[in-house]
Amino acid sequence: MYYEKWQRLDPSGSQFIRYNQLSDFVDNLEPPLRIPKPNQLFLVAMDLPICEDDRVHCVDILDGLTKYFLGTLNAPVASNEGDAPIDIKKDRPKDYHPITTTVQRQRELYLSRMGLKGFRTNIERCRNERKNREAIFEKAIIDELIESNDLETRILVSDDNQNHQTNLTTSTC
């Protein structure tokens, strides 16, 4: 049943599916392996390896689902000194190169959302400060012009120019 569902998502037989297909795949499985949606937190808790190009290997998923069903997802593996180390890559294809896990990916997404939220808050704060500064600056310029009587001086200068022009025309006659 697991591999029949797998073939629908991986018709070429590459043994990998995209990470963004994982939630739908697990939701479409039959019990006892099925984890109904919303299942994202359960998938993260499985700490599945994610390979290059955002791909997840079928055996890693099956192993995680089995541990979830048996309730041994977070249980430590009992090892004896006589046990040989398990070579996880021996059953994997040549292009199996894990670069992250579901837990690390979730941390990255969470931290990027926090950073983006902080960035947006900072941009909004800067915009508000700039608006306040511009309003204060405009008010200060108007107050400065009023205090220095520059508005009246311009009128006087123009009146003086008209008087000077009048004086010139009357004295030449």
ROKOL-336815 format. One line per 4 residues: number of its first residue (from 1); for each residue x, y, z of N, C-alpha, C. Coordinates in pm, 1 decimal, padded with zeros to 6 digits. Example, Ala and Ser with C-alpha at 12.3 -4.5 7.8 and 13.67 -1.06 7.14 Angstrom:
<pts>
1 = 01319.0:-00569.0:00780.0:01230.0:-00450.0:00780.0:01320.0:-00330.0:00780.0 ~ 01285.0:-00225.0:00708.0:01367.0:-00106.0:00714.0:01290.0:00003.0:00787.0
</pts>
This chain:
<pts>
1 = 00081.2:-00118.3:00000.0:00000.0:00000.0:00000.0:00086.4:00125.8:00000.0 ~ 00194.2:00129.9:00078.0:00282.7:00245.8:00084.5:00348.6:00269.7:-00051.3 ~ 00405.0:00165.0:-00108.0:00477.1:00181.5:-00234.3:00382.4:00203.2:-00351.7 ~ 00259.5:00156.2:-00341.5:00161.0:00185.5:-00446.6:00129.8:00334.9:-00450.8
5 = 00112.7:00394.6:-00333.5:00089.8:00539.9:-00326.5:00215.5:00615.7:-00369.6 ~ 00330.3:00557.5:-00335.1:00456.7:00622.0:-00370.2:00473.2:00629.9:-00522.0 ~ 00436.2:00525.9:-00592.5:00451.5:00522.5:-00738.2:00372.7:00633.2:-00806.6 ~ 00263.0:00676.5:-00748.2:00184.0:00785.1:-00807.7:00260.8:00917.4:-00805.2
9 = 00339.1:00937.0:-00699.8:00417.3:01060.3:-00689.8:00555.2:01048.3:-00754.3 ~ 00604.2:00926.7:-00767.2:00737.7:00903.8:-00823.3:00730.2:00799.4:-00934.9 ~ 00667.5:00834.2:-01048.2:00652.6:00735.0:-01155.7:00785.7:00694.5:-01219.2 ~ 00888.9:00779.3:-01208.8:01018.3:00746.0:-01269.2:01100.0:00650.2:-01182.9
13 = 01058.8:00629.1:-01058.3:01128.8:00535.7:-00970.4:01257.7:00592.9:-00913.7 ~ 01264.6:00722.7:-00892.5:01386.8:00784.4:-00840.7:01403.8:00763.7:-00690.5 ~ 01301.9:00717.3:-00621.7:01297.4:00694.1:-00477.9:01291.7:00823.7:-00397.8 ~ 01266.1:00936.5:-00464.8:01256.5:01065.8:-00398.5:01126.0:01134.3:-00436.1
17 = 01072.5:01212.5:-00342.7:00964.0:01305.0:-00373.9:01005.0:01441.8:-00322.3 ~ 00939.9:01544.3:-00371.9:00967.8:01681.0:-00327.1:00916.7:01697.6:-00184.1 ~ 00984.8:01779.2:-00108.0:00946.1:01802.3:00031.7:00805.5:01861.3:00040.6 ~ 00768.4:01945.4:-00054.8:00635.4:02007.9:-00049.2:00523.4:01908.5:-00081.5
21 = 00554.8:01789.6:-00131.4:00455.4:01685.2:-00156.8:00435.7:01592.5:-00037.1 ~ 00522.2:01603.4:00061.0:00524.7:01509.3:00173.2:00395.7:01511.2:00254.2 ~ 00343.5:01626.6:00284.5:00222.1:01636.8:00366.1:00103.2:01569.7:00297.8 ~ 00087.1:01595.2:00168.2:-00022.8:01531.2:00094.1:-00004.0:01380.0:00085.8
25 = 00120.3:01337.1:00064.2:00149.2:01194.9:00053.9:00110.6:01122.0:00183.1 ~ 00153.5:01175.4:00297.3:00126.6:01111.1:00426.0:-00023.5:01114.3:00457.3 ~ -00092.0:01219.9:00414.7:-00236.4:01229.3:00436.7:-00312.8:01126.6:00352.4 ~ -00260.8:01091.2:00235.4:-00328.6:00997.8:00145.3:-00299.1:00851.1:00175.1
29 = -00209.4:00823.9:00268.4:-00179.6:00684.8:00303.5:-00296.2:00623.1:00379.9 ~ -00296.2:00491.3:00383.7:-00398.7:00419.5:00459.6:-00347.4:00394.8:00601.1 ~ -00440.0:00380.8:00697.2:-00397.2:00350.5:00834.7:-00319.9:00218.9:00835.6 ~ -00227.1:00203.0:00918.2:-00185.8:00281.0:01034.1:-00079.6:00387.3:01003.5
33 = -00032.4:00395.1:00879.6:00073.6:00491.3:00847.8:00022.0:00632.2:00821.1 ~ -00106.3:00645.1:00798.1:-00163.5:00775.0:00762.9:-00158.1:00871.9:00881.4 ~ -00118.1:00994.6:00852.2:-00126.5:01103.8:00948.6:-00209.7:01211.6:00880.6 ~ -00334.8:01230.1:00926.3:-00422.5:01326.3:00858.7:-00373.2:01469.8:00875.3
37 = -00412.4:01552.1:00779.5:-00376.3:01693.8:00786.4:-00453.7:01760.3:00898.4 ~ -00402.5:01855.4:00964.2:-00270.2:01916.9:00950.7:-00164.1:01827.9:01015.0 ~ -00067.3:01788.7:00935.7:00034.2:01693.9:00981.4:00175.4:01751.5:00977.6 ~ 00187.7:01878.5:00951.1:00319.9:01939.5:00934.6:00406.3:01925.5:01060.1
41 = 00349.6:01945.7:01177.0:00428.8:01935.5:01300.3:00474.9:01792.0:01326.6 ~ 00392.0:01694.9:01291.1:00433.3:01554.8:01306.9:00549.6:01523.2:01212.3 ~ 00541.7:01575.6:01090.6:00648.9:01551.8:00994.2:00778.0:01618.7:01039.0 ~ 00767.4:01735.9:01096.4:00886.2:01804.1:01148.9:00945.3:01723.5:01263.7
45 = 00859.8:01672.0:01351.1:00906.6:01594.9:01467.1:00978.6:01466.8:01425.4 ~ 00949.6:01416.4:01307.6:01016.4:01295.0:01259.9:01163.2:01318.9:01227.4 ~ 01201.4:01445.5:01211.4:01340.3:01483.3:01183.1:01394.7:01407.8:01061.5 ~ 01317.7:01413.3:00952.7:01354.7:01343.4:00830.0:01466.5:01416.8:00756.5
49 = 01561.8:01343.3:00700.2:01665.1:01408.6:00620.4:01606.1:01463.4:00489.5 ~ 01647.5:01582.8:00453.2:01607.7:01643.9:00326.4:01733.6:01653.5:00241.1 ~ 01725.5:01595.9:00122.0:01840.9:01592.6:00032.5:01843.4:01714.8:-00058.7 ~ 01943.7:01718.6:-00142.4:01957.6:01826.8:-00239.7:01830.9:01839.7:-00323.4
53 = 01805.3:01958.3:-00370.3:01687.7:01990.1:-00451.8:01556.7:01968.0:-00376.3 ~ 01561.4:01977.6:-00243.7:01441.2:01967.6:-00160.4:01368.3:01834.1:-00176.4 ~ 01443.0:01724.9:-00177.9:01384.9:01592.3:-00196.8:01397.3:01509.8:-00069.5 ~ 01299.6:01419.7:-00051.3:01298.5:01330.5:00064.9:01293.9:01186.4:00011.8
57 = 01372.8:01099.7:00073.9:01384.1:00960.9:00029.1:01271.9:00875.8:00087.8 ~ 01225.0:00779.1:00009.0:01110.4:00696.6:00049.0:01137.8:00614.3:00174.3 ~ 01256.6:00562.7:00189.9:01288.0:00479.4:00306.4:01292.1:00564.2:00433.8 ~ 01341.2:00688.7:00422.7:01343.3:00777.6:00538.0:01201.4:00807.8:00585.4
61 = 01111.7:00829.7:00491.1:00972.1:00857.8:00526.2:00908.0:00735.3:00590.0 ~ 00927.1:00619.9:00529.3:00870.1:00495.8:00584.4:00924.5:00467.9:00724.0 ~ 01053.6:00491.3:00743.7:01114.6:00471.7:00874.8:01052.5:00567.2:00977.7 ~ 01034.2:00693.5:00940.7:00973.6:00790.8:01031.2:00829.0:00757.8:01063.8
65 = 00753.2:00715.7:00962.5:00612.9:00678.4:00984.9:00601.1:00555.2:01074.5 ~ 00691.4:00460.6:01056.2:00690.8:00339.5:01138.8:00721.5:00373.7:01284.5 ~ 00822.8:00458.6:01304.1:00856.6:00500.1:01440.4:00741.3:00577.7:01503.6 ~ 00674.7:00660.1:01424.6:00560.1:00735.6:01475.7:00448.4:00640.8:01518.9
69 = 00419.4:00542.4:01433.6:00312.4:00446.6:01464.2:00345.3:00363.6:01587.5 ~ 00470.0:00321.1:01599.9:00509.9:00237.7:01712.6:00532.0:00318.3:01840.7 ~ 00531.8:00448.6:01828.1:00552.3:00534.0:01945.2:00696.4:00544.7:01987.6 ~ 00787.0:00514.0:01899.6:00929.7:00520.0:01932.7:00999.1:00635.2:01860.5
73 = 00923.7:00737.2:01825.0:00979.7:00847.1:01747.3:01091.8:00918.0:01821.8 ~ 01072.4:00945.5:01950.1:01173.2:01018.1:02027.5:01249.6:00928.7:02124.5 ~ 01227.1:00798.6:02117.6:01295.2:00707.2:02208.2:01439.1:00687.8:02162.7 ~ 01532.4:00689.8:02257.6:01672.2:00666.4:02220.3:01692.3:00520.9:02177.3
77 = 01782.1:00502.2:02084.4:01811.8:00369.0:02033.9:01904.8:00300.6:02132.8 ~ 01864.6:00183.5:02181.1:01948.8:00107.7:02273.0:02058.1:00040.1:02192.9 ~ 02179.9:00063.4:02233.1:02290.3:00002.2:02158.8:02380.2:-00073.7:02255.4 ~ 02425.7:-00185.2:02208.3:02522.6:-00264.9:02282.1:02658.9:-00240.7:02219.7
81 = 02761.7:-00266.6:02296.0:02895.1:-00247.0:02241.2:02920.9:-00340.8:02124.8 ~ 02852.5:-00451.8:02121.6:02870.7:-00548.5:02015.0:02799.2:-00510.1:01886.6 ~ 02705.7:-00413.0:01894.2:02632.4:-00371.4:01774.6:02725.2:-00296.4:01679.8 ~ 02712.8:-00330.3:01553.8:02791.3:-00259.4:01452.2:02718.0:-00130.9:01415.8
85 = 02790.4:-00025.4:01384.1:02723.1:00098.6:01343.9:02643.2:00076.7:01215.5 ~ 02528.9:00136.5:01211.3:02440.3:00119.8:01096.5:02482.8:00218.0:00987.6 ~ 02505.1:00164.7:00868.4:02539.9:00249.1:00754.4:02411.5:00281.3:00680.0 ~ 02359.3:00400.6:00704.8:02230.5:00438.5:00648.0:02238.6:00457.3:00496.8
89 = 02355.5:00488.3:00444.1:02367.8:00516.6:00301.1:02376.7:00390.5:00215.6 ~ 02392.2:00274.3:00275.7:02409.2:00154.0:00193.3:02281.0:00117.8:00118.3 ~ 02165.0:00152.6:00172.3:02038.9:00123.4:00104.9:01989.0:00240.1:00021.6 ~ 02067.7:00343.9:00007.9:02023.9:00465.0:-00060.1:02090.3:00477.0:-00197.9
93 = 02026.9:00549.3:-00289.0:02087.1:00568.1:-00420.8:02211.8:00657.2:-00414.0 ~ 02284.8:00662.6:-00525.1:02409.5:00739.3:-00528.9:02386.4:00889.0:-00508.4 ~ 02270.8:00938.3:-00549.1:02245.0:01082.0:-00536.1:02179.7:01117.9:-00402.9 ~ 02195.7:01032.4:-00301.3:02142.7:01057.6:-00168.8:02246.1:01139.3:-00091.1
97 = 02220.3:01269.4:-00080.5:02309.7:01360.2:-00008.5:02225.6:01451.6:00080.5 ~ 02198.3:01409.0:00204.9:02118.7:01494.3:00294.0:02192.2:01624.7:00324.7 ~ 02120.1:01734.2:00315.7:02179.9:01864.2:00345.2:02113.9:01931.9:00465.0 ~ 01995.7:01887.5:00503.4:01925.4:01942.6:00618.0:01823.9:01840.6:00666.3
101 = 01748.9:01876.5:00768.4:01642.1:01789.7:00818.5:01515.0:01872.1:00831.4 ~ 01405.4:01803.8:00859.8:01278.8:01875.6:00873.6:01281.7:01969.8:00994.0 ~ 01351.5:01931.1:01100.4:01361.3:02017.6:01218.1:01442.0:02143.1:01184.5 ~ 01555.8:02124.5:01117.6:01637.8:02239.6:01079.4:01562.0:02330.5:00982.6
105 = 01489.0:02272.6:00890.6:01411.6:02351.8:00794.4:01305.4:02434.4:00866.3 ~ 01239.4:02373.4:00965.7:01138.2:02446.1:01041.7:01200.9:02562.1:01118.1 ~ 01319.4:02539.2:01175.4:01389.9:02648.6:01244.4:01423.5:02761.3:01147.4 ~ 01472.9:02725.0:01029.7:01507.5:02826.1:00929.3:01385.3:02908.0:00889.2
109 = 01273.3:02841.1:00866.6:01150.6:02911.9:00828.3:01103.2:03003.9:00940.3 ~ 01109.0:02954.9:01063.1:01065.6:03035.6:01177.1:01154.9:03158.8:01192.5 ~ 01285.3:03138.3:01184.6:01377.3:03250.9:01199.8:01365.8:03349.7:01084.4 ~ 01341.5:03300.7:00964.0:01325.0:03392.9:00851.2:01196.4:03473.8:00867.0
113 = 01089.4:03411.8:00919.0:00965.9:03487.4:00944.5:00987.6:03592.4:01052.4 ~ 01062.5:03557.1:01157.2:01092.8:03654.2:01262.2:01175.1:03769.6:01207.2 ~ 01274.5:03738.3:01125.4:01358.0:03843.0:01065.7:01277.7:03932.8:00974.3 ~ 01190.5:03874.8:00895.2:01107.0:03953.9:00804.6:01011.0:04042.3:00882.6
117 = 00955.2:03989.5:00989.2:00865.1:04069.8:01072.5:00941.7:04186.2:01135.2 ~ 01061.3:04161.6:01185.0:01144.1:04267.9:01241.7:01181.7:04371.8:01137.6 ~ 01213.2:04327.1:01017.9:01247.8:04418.3:00908.5:01129.3:04507.3:00874.0 ~ 01011.5:04447.2:00861.7:00891.8:04525.5:00829.9:00859.8:04625.8:00941.1
121 = 00875.4:04583.9:01065.7:00852.1:04675.1:01178.0:00950.0:04791.9:01173.8 ~ 01075.1:04761.9:01143.5:01176.6:04866.9:01135.0:01146.4:04963.4:01020.3 ~ 01105.4:04913.0:00906.2:01071.0:04999.1:00792.8:00954.4:05089.7:00829.4 ~ 00853.3:05035.0:00892.8:00736.7:05114.5:00932.7:00776.2:05222.2:01033.4
125 = 00862.5:05185.2:01127.9:00908.9:05281.7:01227.5:00986.5:05394.7:01160.1 ~ 01073.4:05361.4:01065.6:01150.0:05463.4:00993.6:01058.2:05554.8:00912.4 ~ 00957.2:05498.6:00849.6:00861.9:05580.7:00774.0:00789.1:05677.8:00865.6 ~ 00745.5:05629.4:00980.0:00675.4:05716.4:01075.2:00767.7:05826.6:01127.2
129 = 00893.1:05791.3:01157.9:00988.5:05892.1:01203.7:01012.8:05996.8:01096.2 ~ 01025.6:05953.1:00971.0:01049.2:06045.6:00860.9:00930.5:06140.9:00844.0 ~ 00808.9:06088.6:00852.2:00690.0:06173.6:00841.6:00687.4:06276.4:00954.1 ~ 00718.1:06232.8:01075.1:00720.3:06324.4:01189.6:00828.2:06431.2:01172.7
133 = 00947.5:06389.3:01125.7:01056.1:06484.9:01103.4:01018.3:06587.3:00997.7 ~ 00957.5:06541.7:00887.5:00917.8:06633.1:00780.4:00812.5:06731.7:00829.4 ~ 00716.9:06683.5:00906.9:00613.4:06773.0:00959.9:00675.4:06875.2:01055.2 ~ 00766.0:06832.0:01140.5:00832.2:06922.5:01233.6:00919.4:07021.6:01156.8
137 = 00990.5:06974.7:01053.6:01077.4:07060.7:00974.3:00995.9:07167.5:00901.5 ~ 00884.0:07129.1:00842.2:00797.8:07226.2:00773.8:00744.3:07329.3:00872.2 ~ 00703.6:07283.3:00989.2:00652.1:07376.3:01090.6:00763.0:07469.8:01135.9 ~ 00883.9:07419.6:01152.0:00995.8:07502.6:01195.8:01028.8:07608.7:01091.1
141 = 01023.9:07574.7:00964.3:01052.7:07671.4:00858.0:00947.5:07781.6:00857.8 ~ 00822.3:07744.4:00870.7:00714.5:07844.0:00873.1:00730.2:07934.2:00994.7 ~ 00757.9:07875.3:01110.8:00777.1:07955.5:01231.6:00896.4:08048.6:01217.2 ~ 01003.6:07998.8:01156.7:01123.7:08080.4:01137.9:01096.6:08197.5:01044.6
145 = 01020.9:08173.4:00938.1:00987.3:08280.5:00844.5:00899.7:08386.6:00911.6 ~ 00807.2:08340.4:00990.7:00719.0:08435.0:01059.0:00798.6:08517.8:01159.5 ~ 00889.5:08453.8:01235.8:00967.8:08524.6:01336.6:01063.4:08625.4:01274.4 ~ 01121.0:08593.8:01162.3:01218.4:08684.7:01101.8:01153.8:08789.3:01012.6
149 = 01021.8:08784.9:01003.0:00946.1:08880.7:00921.7:00989.0:08880.2:00775.5 ~ 01036.0:08768.6:00726.5:01074.6:08758.6:00585.4:00955.3:08778.7:00494.4 ~ 00838.8:08741.5:00540.8:00720.1:08759.2:00457.0:00694.5:08907.3:00435.5 ~ 00708.1:08988.6:00539.4:00685.4:09132.0:00526.8:00799.6:09198.0:00450.4
153 = 00920.6:09152.1:00465.6:01035.3:09210.5:00399.2:01020.1:09201.7:00248.2 ~ 00970.3:09093.6:00198.7:00950.7:09078.5:00054.9:00850.6:09182.0:00004.6 ~ 00747.1:09205.5:00078.6:00647.5:09305.7:00038.8:00712.3:09443.4:00039.7 ~ 00792.0:09472.1:00141.0:00858.3:09601.6:00150.1:00956.4:09621.2:00035.3
157 = 01028.0:09517.6:00003.0:01124.1:09527.7:-00106.2:01051.1:09560.0:-00234.7 ~ 00941.4:09496.1:-00258.5:00867.5:09524.4:-00380.1:00809.7:09665.7:-00377.0 ~ 00765.8:09713.4:-00260.6:00718.2:09850.5:-00248.3:00832.2:09948.9:-00272.4 ~ 00949.3:09918.0:-00219.3:01064.9:10005.3:-00240.0:01100.8:10012.3:-00387.2
161 = 01092.3:09898.1:-00456.5:01122.8:09897.6:-00599.2:01023.1:09984.5:-00674.9 ~ 00896.2:09977.3:-00638.0:00796.1:10060.2:-00705.2:00820.1:10208.8:-00675.6 ~ 00854.3:10241.9:-00550.0:00884.0:10380.8:-00515.1:01007.1:10430.3:-00589.6 ~ 01108.0:10343.8:-00599.6:01230.4:10381.3:-00669.9:01201.5:10405.6:-00817.1
165 = 01119.8:10320.0:-00876.4:01081.9:10337.4:-01016.4:01004.0:10467.7:-01033.9 ~ 00917.3:10498.8:-00941.6:00838.8:10622.8:-00948.1:00929.8:10743.5:-00935.6 ~ 01026.5:10734.4:-00846.0:01120.0:10844.7:-00828.1:01203.1:10867.7:-00952.7 ~ 01242.2:10761.2:-01019.9:01324.6:10771.1:-01141.1:01243.6:10839.2:-01253.0
169 = 01117.4:10799.5:-01268.1:01037.9:10859.3:-01376.3:01004.2:11005.8:-01347.6 ~ 00984.6:11040.9:-01222.2:00951.8:11181.2:-01191.5:01075.9:11268.5:-01198.8 ~ 01191.2:11218.8:-01169.2:01310.6:11302.2:-01172.9:01360.8:11320.9:-01314.8 ~ 01332.3:11233.5:-01408.7:01376.2:11248.1:-01546.5:01286.5:11346.0:-01621.8
173 = 01170.0:11371.4:-01575.7:01078.6:11461.1:-01646.9:01112.4:11601.1:-01628.4
</pts>
